[in-house]
């Protein structure tokens, strides 16, 4: 977060307050959401495995990725991917 605050030329506490005010999320929650939205896009493309996508969005542990994905989308990455496939075929 320090690097981001430095790039934006603001203090870390100011960065935290602004992100919280604008998004109603902490910086960690906001970044996690961005990463998981990117993961969903990659899942929709059906080009990569769930393991590959987890690594592409910055998760070293598949179990943690799966847990965060379920918390965010309410379904596992594999189920999410299968739903997208079924919706395309209809």
Secondary structure by P-SEA (a helix, b strand, c coil): caaaaaaacccaaaaaaaaaaaccccaaaaaaaaaaaaaaaaaaaccccaaaaaaaaccccaaaaaaaaaaaccccaaaaaaaaaaaaac
